[in-house]
Amino acid sequence: MKVVSTNIGRSREVPWRGKSVVTGIYKEPVGSIVVKKYFVERDNVSDLKVHGGKSKAVYGYPSEHYEFWRSEYPTMEMGWGMLGENLTTEGMFENETRIGALYRIGTALLQVNGTEDAVL
């Protein structure tokens, strides 16, 4: 497993189903990130019920899944972080990680939690 990209984003207002919503899903690659106990420094989270906090501070997503999404939306530019992840990984899949597994990434020690969205 390796980290392909580290990503953060600012909240933005976007149209969604006829109204405006604020989202922090759009992340962009940065040189490095600082992982705190409850959040990634300089990364905005808009819905604290489902993102951020002790058990959801860092979101990881396999780079290999981007091929599928790029085929579904061929005209949309999808750089790393576009799917909301703080860590774009290679060789680390949801079905191969185990709840409670620990990963040392840089100076951070991350533990896989039990939420449905495969958060690291």
Salt bridges, closest charged atoms under 4 A:
GLU28 OE2 - ARG12 NH2 3.98
GLU41 OE2 - LYS36 NZ 3.65
ASP43 OD1 - LYS27 NZ 2.86
GLU94 OE1 - HIS65 NE2 2.95
